[in-house]
């Protein structure tokens, strides 16, 4: 029972952090599209006075979605892998979080001398 709860908490921790950071970065990357492209509107005289590349609204929306999904997914995968590696390295060091560490990480910590 203890092993199942440990795996469940580890799964939630890894995926929550990866999903949340991936979502935030993905939403922020939608501004990347608006930095280089614009749509026709009254504020730029329907594209005549625009300094950016003018695209129609449907293309602009499609580019925003695709960029945010792509960058969000890449960040999610990187964070998930990085967090997993860091938690396996850091959790066995502390008594409070030792129960969350994998058995392999506990064995590696026991065989290596403590760092000062």
Secondary structure, 3 states (H helix, E strand, C coil): CHHHHHHHHHHHHHHHHHHHHHHHHHHHHHHHHHHHEECCCHHHHHHCCCCCEECCHHHHHHHHHHHHHHHHHHHHHHHHHHHHHHHHHHHHHCCCCHHHCCHHHHHHHHHCCCCC
